Amino acid sequence: MITELKPNEVFVFGSNLAGEHGGGAARQACNFFGAEWGIGEGLTGQCYAFPTLDSDRKQLTKDQLLKSRHKLYSTCNSLPEKTFLLTTVGTGIAGFTNEFMKEIFISQVTPKNLVMPKEWS
């Protein structure tokens, strides 16, 4: 569990598109790292919201997850001075398996400044 961040680190957590950060890593992001209520995707505070659920709390499709992964990877590449610390997004409240979410992230070349969770190594 990530409990503190260095100034150049970004906490990447699983979110819903409504940006309601009520549980799991999303709540941690909101309470400790400045994630803003209402922002369901992208940079917020010292965090990056990665959506795994829609605004009605239904799982996003694989295609939607891949589009969000592309946005995250583009953000990582545009901010090479930052280190993005990816949590096991989608495997808690969203209900995806570790294996499914790991495949979403490793199916494309990972940016050098994105640190994968140890569970996905």
MODELLER restraints for C-alpha pairs under 7 A, 6 or more apart:
rsr = mdl.restraints
at = mdl.atoms
rsr.add(forms.Gaussian(group=physical.xy_distance, feature=features.Distance(at['CA:8:A'], at['CA:81:A']), mean=6.95, stdev=0.5))
rsr.add(forms.Gaussian(group=physical.xy_distance, feature=features.Distance(at['CA:8:A'], at['CA:82:A']), mean=4.89, stdev=0.5))
rsr.add(forms.Gaussian(group=physical.xy_distance, feature=features.Distance(at['CA:8:A'], at['CA:83:A']), mean=6.20, stdev=0.5))
rsr.add(forms.Gaussian(group=physical.xy_distance, feature=features.Distance(at['CA:9:A'], at['CA:82:A']), mean=5.67, stdev=0.5))
rsr.add(forms.Gaussian(group=physical.xy_distance, feature=features.Distance(at['CA:9:A'], at['CA:83:A']), mean=4.75, stdev=0.5))
rsr.add(forms.Gaussian(group=physical.xy_distance, feature=features.Distance(at['CA:9:A'], at['CA:84:A']), mean=5.86, stdev=0.5))
rsr.add(forms.Gaussian(group=physical.xy_distance, feature=features.Distance(at['CA:9:A'], at['CA:85:A']), mean=6.97, stdev=0.5))
rsr.add(forms.Gaussian(group=physical.xy_distance, feature=features.Distance(at['CA:10:A'], at['CA:46:A']), mean=5.26, stdev=0.5))
rsr.add(forms.Gaussian(group=physical.xy_distance, feature=features.Distance(at['CA:10:A'], at['CA:47:A']), mean=4.89, stdev=0.5))
rsr.add(forms.Gaussian(group=physical.xy_distance, feature=features.Distance(at['CA:10:A'], at['CA:48:A']), mean=6.62, stdev=0.5))
rsr.add(forms.Gaussian(group=physical.xy_distance, feature=features.Distance(at['CA:10:A'], at['CA:82:A']), mean=6.92, stdev=0.5))
rsr.add(forms.Gaussian(group=physical.xy_distance, feature=features.Distance(at['CA:10:A'], at['CA:83:A']), mean=6.08, stdev=0.5))
rsr.add(forms.Gaussian(group=physical.xy_distance, feature=features.Distance(at['CA:10:A'], at['CA:84:A']), mean=4.67, stdev=0.5))
rsr.add(forms.Gaussian(group=physical.xy_distance, feature=features.Distance(at['CA:10:A'], at['CA:85:A']), mean=5.92, stdev=0.5))
rsr.add(forms.Gaussian(group=physical.xy_distance, feature=features.Distance(at['CA:11:A'], at['CA:46:A']), mean=6.46, stdev=0.5))
rsr.add(forms.Gaussian(group=physical.xy_distance, feature=features.Distance(at['CA:11:A'], at['CA:47:A']), mean=4.45, stdev=0.5))
rsr.add(forms.Gaussian(group=physical.xy_distance, feature=features.Distance(at['CA:11:A'], at['CA:48:A']), mean=6.09, stdev=0.5))
rsr.add(forms.Gaussian(group=physical.xy_distance, feature=features.Distance(at['CA:11:A'], at['CA:84:A']), mean=6.18, stdev=0.5))
rsr.add(forms.Gaussian(group=physical.xy_distance, feature=features.Distance(at['CA:11:A'], at['CA:85:A']), mean=5.14, stdev=0.5))
rsr.add(forms.Gaussian(group=physical.xy_distance, feature=features.Distance(at['CA:11:A'], at['CA:86:A']), mean=6.54, stdev=0.5))
rsr.add(forms.Gaussian(group=physical.xy_distance, feature=features.Distance(at['CA:12:A'], at['CA:47:A']), mean=5.67, stdev=0.5))
rsr.add(forms.Gaussian(group=physical.xy_distance, feature=features.Distance(at['CA:12:A'], at['CA:48:A']), mean=4.64, stdev=0.5))
rsr.add(forms.Gaussian(group=physical.xy_distance, feature=features.Distance(at['CA:12:A'], at['CA:49:A']), mean=6.05, stdev=0.5))
rsr.add(forms.Gaussian(group=physical.xy_distance, feature=features.Distance(at['CA:12:A'], at['CA:50:A']), mean=6.71, stdev=0.5))
rsr.add(forms.Gaussian(group=physical.xy_distance, feature=features.Distance(at['CA:12:A'], at['CA:84:A']), mean=6.49, stdev=0.5))
rsr.add(forms.Gaussian(group=physical.xy_distance, feature=features.Distance(at['CA:12:A'], at['CA:85:A']), mean=5.67, stdev=0.5))
rsr.add(forms.Gaussian(group=physical.xy_distance, feature=features.Distance(at['CA:12:A'], at['CA:86:A']), mean=4.70, stdev=0.5))
rsr.add(forms.Gaussian(group=physical.xy_distance, feature=features.Distance(at['CA:12:A'], at['CA:87:A']), mean=5.98, stdev=0.5))
rsr.add(forms.Gaussian(group=physical.xy_distance, feature=features.Distance(at['CA:13:A'], at['CA:25:A']), mean=5.75, stdev=0.5))
rsr.add(forms.Gaussian(group=physical.xy_distance, feature=features.Distance(at['CA:13:A'], at['CA:26:A']), mean=5.81, stdev=0.5))
rsr.add(forms.Gaussian(group=physical.xy_distance, feature=features.Distance(at['CA:13:A'], at['CA:48:A']), mean=6.43, stdev=0.5))
rsr.add(forms.Gaussian(group=physical.xy_distance, feature=features.Distance(at['CA:13:A'], at['CA:49:A']), mean=5.44, stdev=0.5))
rsr.add(forms.Gaussian(group=physical.xy_distance, feature=features.Distance(at['CA:13:A'], at['CA:50:A']), mean=5.85, stdev=0.5))
rsr.add(forms.Gaussian(group=physical.xy_distance, feature=features.Distance(at['CA:13:A'], at['CA:86:A']), mean=6.72, stdev=0.5))
rsr.add(forms.Gaussian(group=physical.xy_distance, feature=features.Distance(at['CA:13:A'], at['CA:87:A']), mean=5.71, stdev=0.5))
rsr.add(forms.Gaussian(group=physical.xy_distance, feature=features.Distance(at['CA:13:A'], at['CA:89:A']), mean=5.80, stdev=0.5))
rsr.add(forms.Gaussian(group=physical.xy_distance, feature=features.Distance(at['CA:14:A'], at['CA:25:A']), mean=6.84, stdev=0.5))
rsr.add(forms.Gaussian(group=physical.xy_distance, feature=features.Distance(at['CA:14:A'], at['CA:26:A']), mean=6.21, stdev=0.5))
rsr.add(forms.Gaussian(group=physical.xy_distance, feature=features.Distance(at['CA:14:A'], at['CA:49:A']), mean=6.07, stdev=0.5))
rsr.add(forms.Gaussian(group=physical.xy_distance, feature=features.Distance(at['CA:14:A'], at['CA:50:A']), mean=4.88, stdev=0.5))
rsr.add(forms.Gaussian(group=physical.xy_distance, feature=features.Distance(at['CA:14:A'], at['CA:51:A']), mean=5.62, stdev=0.5))
rsr.add(forms.Gaussian(group=physical.xy_distance, feature=features.Distance(at['CA:14:A'], at['CA:52:A']), mean=6.06, stdev=0.5))
rsr.add(forms.Gaussian(group=physical.xy_distance, feature=features.Distance(at['CA:14:A'], at['CA:89:A']), mean=4.43, stdev=0.5))
rsr.add(forms.Gaussian(group=physical.xy_distance, feature=features.Distance(at['CA:14:A'], at['CA:90:A']), mean=5.76, stdev=0.5))
rsr.add(forms.Gaussian(group=physical.xy_distance, feature=features.Distance(at['CA:15:A'], at['CA:21:A']), mean=6.72, stdev=0.5))
rsr.add(forms.Gaussian(group=physical.xy_distance, feature=features.Distance(at['CA:15:A'], at['CA:26:A']), mean=6.07, stdev=0.5))
rsr.add(forms.Gaussian(group=physical.xy_distance, feature=features.Distance(at['CA:15:A'], at['CA:40:A']), mean=5.82, stdev=0.5))
rsr.add(forms.Gaussian(group=physical.xy_distance, feature=features.Distance(at['CA:15:A'], at['CA:49:A']), mean=5.66, stdev=0.5))
rsr.add(forms.Gaussian(group=physical.xy_distance, feature=features.Distance(at['CA:15:A'], at['CA:50:A']), mean=5.53, stdev=0.5))
rsr.add(forms.Gaussian(group=physical.xy_distance, feature=features.Distance(at['CA:15:A'], at['CA:51:A']), mean=4.47, stdev=0.5))
rsr.add(forms.Gaussian(group=physical.xy_distance, feature=features.Distance(at['CA:15:A'], at['CA:52:A']), mean=5.94, stdev=0.5))
rsr.add(forms.Gaussian(group=physical.xy_distance, feature=features.Distance(at['CA:15:A'], at['CA:53:A']), mean=6.63, stdev=0.5))
rsr.add(forms.Gaussian(group=physical.xy_distance, feature=features.Distance(at['CA:16:A'], at['CA:40:A']), mean=5.49, stdev=0.5))
rsr.add(forms.Gaussian(group=physical.xy_distance, feature=features.Distance(at['CA:16:A'], at['CA:51:A']), mean=5.00, stdev=0.5))
rsr.add(forms.Gaussian(group=physical.xy_distance, feature=features.Distance(at['CA:16:A'], at['CA:52:A']), mean=5.98, stdev=0.5))
rsr.add(forms.Gaussian(group=physical.xy_distance, feature=features.Distance(at['CA:16:A'], at['CA:53:A']), mean=4.46, stdev=0.5))
rsr.add(forms.Gaussian(group=physical.xy_distance, feature=features.Distance(at['CA:16:A'], at['CA:54:A']), mean=5.36, stdev=0.5))
rsr.add(forms.Gaussian(group=physical.xy_distance, feature=features.Distance(at['CA:16:A'], at['CA:55:A']), mean=5.97, stdev=0.5))
rsr.add(forms.Gaussian(group=physical.xy_distance, feature=features.Distance(at['CA:16:A'], at['CA:57:A']), mean=6.58, stdev=0.5))
rsr.add(forms.Gaussian(group=physical.xy_distance, feature=features.Distance(at['CA:17:A'], at['CA:40:A']), mean=4.22, stdev=0.5))
rsr.add(forms.Gaussian(group=physical.xy_distance, feature=features.Distance(at['CA:17:A'], at['CA:41:A']), mean=6.56, stdev=0.5))
rsr.add(forms.Gaussian(group=physical.xy_distance, feature=features.Distance(at['CA:17:A'], at['CA:51:A']), mean=5.84, stdev=0.5))
rsr.add(forms.Gaussian(group=physical.xy_distance, feature=features.Distance(at['CA:17:A'], at['CA:53:A']), mean=6.38, stdev=0.5))
rsr.add(forms.Gaussian(group=physical.xy_distance, feature=features.Distance(at['CA:17:A'], at['CA:54:A']), mean=4.92, stdev=0.5))
rsr.add(forms.Gaussian(group=physical.xy_distance, feature=features.Distance(at['CA:17:A'], at['CA:55:A']), mean=4.84, stdev=0.5))
rsr.add(forms.Gaussian(group=physical.xy_distance, feature=features.Distance(at['CA:18:A'], at['CA:38:A']), mean=5.74, stdev=0.5))
rsr.add(forms.Gaussian(group=physical.xy_distance, feature=features.Distance(at['CA:18:A'], at['CA:39:A']), mean=6.82, stdev=0.5))
rsr.add(forms.Gaussian(group=physical.xy_distance, feature=features.Distance(at['CA:18:A'], at['CA:40:A']), mean=5.45, stdev=0.5))
rsr.add(forms.Gaussian(group=physical.xy_distance, feature=features.Distance(at['CA:18:A'], at['CA:55:A']), mean=4.63, stdev=0.5))
rsr.add(forms.Gaussian(group=physical.xy_distance, feature=features.Distance(at['CA:19:A'], at['CA:37:A']), mean=5.50, stdev=0.5))
rsr.add(forms.Gaussian(group=physical.xy_distance, feature=features.Distance(at['CA:19:A'], at['CA:38:A']), mean=4.01, stdev=0.5))
rsr.add(forms.Gaussian(group=physical.xy_distance, feature=features.Distance(at['CA:19:A'], at['CA:39:A']), mean=4.40, stdev=0.5))
rsr.add(forms.Gaussian(group=physical.xy_distance, feature=features.Distance(at['CA:19:A'], at['CA:40:A']), mean=3.74, stdev=0.5))
rsr.add(forms.Gaussian(group=physical.xy_distance, feature=features.Distance(at['CA:20:A'], at['CA:37:A']), mean=5.70, stdev=0.5))
rsr.add(forms.Gaussian(group=physical.xy_distance, feature=features.Distance(at['CA:20:A'], at['CA:38:A']), mean=5.94, stdev=0.5))
rsr.add(forms.Gaussian(group=physical.xy_distance, feature=features.Distance(at['CA:21:A'], at['CA:27:A']), mean=4.96, stdev=0.5))
rsr.add(forms.Gaussian(group=physical.xy_distance, feature=features.Distance(at['CA:21:A'], at['CA:30:A']), mean=6.45, stdev=0.5))
rsr.add(forms.Gaussian(group=physical.xy_distance, feature=features.Distance(at['CA:21:A'], at['CA:37:A']), mean=6.43, stdev=0.5))
rsr.add(forms.Gaussian(group=physical.xy_distance, feature=features.Distance(at['CA:29:A'], at['CA:35:A']), mean=5.33, stdev=0.5))
rsr.add(forms.Gaussian(group=physical.xy_distance, feature=features.Distance(at['CA:29:A'], at['CA:47:A']), mean=6.71, stdev=0.5))
rsr.add(forms.Gaussian(group=physical.xy_distance, feature=features.Distance(at['CA:30:A'], at['CA:36:A']), mean=6.28, stdev=0.5))
rsr.add(forms.Gaussian(group=physical.xy_distance, feature=features.Distance(at['CA:33:A'], at['CA:45:A']), mean=6.25, stdev=0.5))
rsr.add(forms.Gaussian(group=physical.xy_distance, feature=features.Distance(at['CA:33:A'], at['CA:46:A']), mean=5.44, stdev=0.5))
rsr.add(forms.Gaussian(group=physical.xy_distance, feature=features.Distance(at['CA:33:A'], at['CA:47:A']), mean=6.51, stdev=0.5))
rsr.add(forms.Gaussian(group=physical.xy_distance, feature=features.Distance(at['CA:34:A'], at['CA:44:A']), mean=6.84, stdev=0.5))
rsr.add(forms.Gaussian(group=physical.xy_distance, feature=features.Distance(at['CA:34:A'], at['CA:45:A']), mean=4.14, stdev=0.5))
rsr.add(forms.Gaussian(group=physical.xy_distance, feature=features.Distance(at['CA:34:A'], at['CA:46:A']), mean=5.89, stdev=0.5))
rsr.add(forms.Gaussian(group=physical.xy_distance, feature=features.Distance(at['CA:35:A'], at['CA:44:A']), mean=4.94, stdev=0.5))
rsr.add(forms.Gaussian(group=physical.xy_distance, feature=features.Distance(at['CA:35:A'], at['CA:45:A']), mean=4.77, stdev=0.5))
rsr.add(forms.Gaussian(group=physical.xy_distance, feature=features.Distance(at['CA:35:A'], at['CA:46:A']), mean=6.89, stdev=0.5))
rsr.add(forms.Gaussian(group=physical.xy_distance, feature=features.Distance(at['CA:35:A'], at['CA:47:A']), mean=5.97, stdev=0.5))
rsr.add(forms.Gaussian(group=physical.xy_distance, feature=features.Distance(at['CA:36:A'], at['CA:44:A']), mean=5.93, stdev=0.5))
rsr.add(forms.Gaussian(group=physical.xy_distance, feature=features.Distance(at['CA:36:A'], at['CA:45:A']), mean=6.67, stdev=0.5))
rsr.add(forms.Gaussian(group=physical.xy_distance, feature=features.Distance(at['CA:40:A'], at['CA:49:A']), mean=5.76, stdev=0.5))
rsr.add(forms.Gaussian(group=physical.xy_distance, feature=features.Distance(at['CA:40:A'], at['CA:51:A']), mean=6.18, stdev=0.5))
rsr.add(forms.Gaussian(group=physical.xy_distance, feature=features.Distance(at['CA:41:A'], at['CA:49:A']), mean=4.60, stdev=0.5))
rsr.add(forms.Gaussian(group=physical.xy_distance, feature=features.Distance(at['CA:41:A'], at['CA:50:A']), mean=5.41, stdev=0.5))
rsr.add(forms.Gaussian(group=physical.xy_distance, feature=features.Distance(at['CA:41:A'], at['CA:51:A']), mean=5.82, stdev=0.5))
rsr.add(forms.Gaussian(group=physical.xy_distance, feature=features.Distance(at['CA:42:A'], at['CA:48:A']), mean=5.07, stdev=0.5))
rsr.add(forms.Gaussian(group=physical.xy_distance, feature=features.Distance(at['CA:42:A'], at['CA:49:A']), mean=5.08, stdev=0.5))
rsr.add(forms.Gaussian(group=physical.xy_distance, feature=features.Distance(at['CA:42:A'], at['CA:50:A']), mean=6.69, stdev=0.5))
rsr.add(forms.Gaussian(group=physical.xy_distance, feature=features.Distance(at['CA:43:A'], at['CA:49:A']), mean=6.41, stdev=0.5))
rsr.add(forms.Gaussian(group=physical.xy_distance, feature=features.Distance(at['CA:50:A'], at['CA:68:A']), mean=6.83, stdev=0.5))
rsr.add(forms.Gaussian(group=physical.xy_distance, feature=features.Distance(at['CA:52:A'], at['CA:59:A']), mean=6.08, stdev=0.5))
rsr.add(forms.Gaussian(group=physical.xy_distance, feature=features.Distance(at['CA:52:A'], at['CA:60:A']), mean=5.55, stdev=0.5))
rsr.add(forms.Gaussian(group=physical.xy_distance, feature=features.Distance(at['CA:52:A'], at['CA:65:A']), mean=6.71, stdev=0.5))
rsr.add(forms.Gaussian(group=physical.xy_distance, feature=features.Distance(at['CA:52:A'], at['CA:90:A']), mean=5.50, stdev=0.5))
rsr.add(forms.Gaussian(group=physical.xy_distance, feature=features.Distance(at['CA:52:A'], at['CA:94:A']), mean=6.34, stdev=0.5))
rsr.add(forms.Gaussian(group=physical.xy_distance, feature=features.Distance(at['CA:53:A'], at['CA:59:A']), mean=4.52, stdev=0.5))
rsr.add(forms.Gaussian(group=physical.xy_distance, feature=features.Distance(at['CA:53:A'], at['CA:60:A']), mean=5.20, stdev=0.5))
rsr.add(forms.Gaussian(group=physical.xy_distance, feature=features.Distance(at['CA:53:A'], at['CA:94:A']), mean=6.24, stdev=0.5))
rsr.add(forms.Gaussian(group=physical.xy_distance, feature=features.Distance(at['CA:54:A'], at['CA:60:A']), mean=6.03, stdev=0.5))
rsr.add(forms.Gaussian(group=physical.xy_distance, feature=features.Distance(at['CA:59:A'], at['CA:94:A']), mean=6.18, stdev=0.5))
rsr.add(forms.Gaussian(group=physical.xy_distance, feature=features.Distance(at['CA:66:A'], at['CA:104:A']), mean=6.49, stdev=0.5))
rsr.add(forms.Gaussian(group=physical.xy_distance, feature=features.Distance(at['CA:69:A'], at['CA:105:A']), mean=6.95, stdev=0.5))
rsr.add(forms.Gaussian(group=physical.xy_distance, feature=features.Distance(at['CA:73:A'], at['CA:111:A']), mean=6.29, stdev=0.5))
rsr.add(forms.Gaussian(group=physical.xy_distance, feature=features.Distance(at['CA:76:A'], at['CA:111:A']), mean=6.49, stdev=0.5))
rsr.add(forms.Gaussian(group=physical.xy_distance, feature=features.Distance(at['CA:76:A'], at['CA:113:A']), mean=6.57, stdev=0.5))
rsr.add(forms.Gaussian(group=physical.xy_distance, feature=features.Distance(at['CA:76:A'], at['CA:114:A']), mean=6.88, stdev=0.5))
rsr.add(forms.Gaussian(group=physical.xy_distance, feature=features.Distance(at['CA:77:A'], at['CA:111:A']), mean=6.38, stdev=0.5))
rsr.add(forms.Gaussian(group=physical.xy_distance, feature=features.Distance(at['CA:80:A'], at['CA:113:A']), mean=6.44, stdev=0.5))
rsr.add(forms.Gaussian(group=physical.xy_distance, feature=features.Distance(at['CA:82:A'], at['CA:113:A']), mean=6.74, stdev=0.5))
rsr.add(forms.Gaussian(group=physical.xy_distance, feature=features.Distance(at['CA:83:A'], at['CA:113:A']), mean=4.88, stdev=0.5))
rsr.add(forms.Gaussian(group=physical.xy_distance, feature=features.Distance(at['CA:83:A'], at['CA:114:A']), mean=6.04, stdev=0.5))
rsr.add(forms.Gaussian(group=physical.xy_distance, feature=features.Distance(at['CA:84:A'], at['CA:113:A']), mean=6.06, stdev=0.5))
rsr.add(forms.Gaussian(group=physical.xy_distance, feature=features.Distance(at['CA:84:A'], at['CA:114:A']), mean=4.70, stdev=0.5))
rsr.add(forms.Gaussian(group=physical.xy_distance, feature=features.Distance(at['CA:84:A'], at['CA:115:A']), mean=6.03, stdev=0.5))
rsr.add(forms.Gaussian(group=physical.xy_distance, feature=features.Distance(at['CA:85:A'], at['CA:114:A']), mean=6.15, stdev=0.5))
rsr.add(forms.Gaussian(group=physical.xy_distance, feature=features.Distance(at['CA:85:A'], at['CA:115:A']), mean=5.01, stdev=0.5))
rsr.add(forms.Gaussian(group=physical.xy_distance, feature=features.Distance(at['CA:85:A'], at['CA:116:A']), mean=6.77, stdev=0.5))
rsr.add(forms.Gaussian(group=physical.xy_distance, feature=features.Distance(at['CA:86:A'], at['CA:114:A']), mean=6.88, stdev=0.5))
rsr.add(forms.Gaussian(group=physical.xy_distance, feature=features.Distance(at['CA:86:A'], at['CA:115:A']), mean=5.90, stdev=0.5))
rsr.add(forms.Gaussian(group=physical.xy_distance, feature=features.Distance(at['CA:86:A'], at['CA:116:A']), mean=5.38, stdev=0.5))
rsr.add(forms.Gaussian(group=physical.xy_distance, feature=features.Distance(at['CA:86:A'], at['CA:117:A']), mean=5.91, stdev=0.5))
rsr.add(forms.Gaussian(group=physical.xy_distance, feature=features.Distance(at['CA:87:A'], at['CA:117:A']), mean=5.61, stdev=0.5))
rsr.add(forms.Gaussian(group=physical.xy_distance, feature=features.Distance(at['CA:88:A'], at['CA:117:A']), mean=6.18, stdev=0.5))
rsr.add(forms.Gaussian(group=physical.xy_distance, feature=features.Distance(at['CA:90:A'], at['CA:96:A']), mean=5.46, stdev=0.5))
rsr.add(forms.Gaussian(group=physical.xy_distance, feature=features.Distance(at['CA:90:A'], at['CA:101:A']), mean=6.78, stdev=0.5))
rsr.add(forms.Gaussian(group=physical.xy_distance, feature=features.Distance(at['CA:91:A'], at['CA:97:A']), mean=5.61, stdev=0.5))
rsr.add(forms.Gaussian(group=physical.xy_distance, feature=features.Distance(at['CA:91:A'], at['CA:98:A']), mean=5.95, stdev=0.5))
rsr.add(forms.Gaussian(group=physical.xy_distance, feature=features.Distance(at['CA:102:A'], at['CA:120:A']), mean=5.75, stdev=0.5))
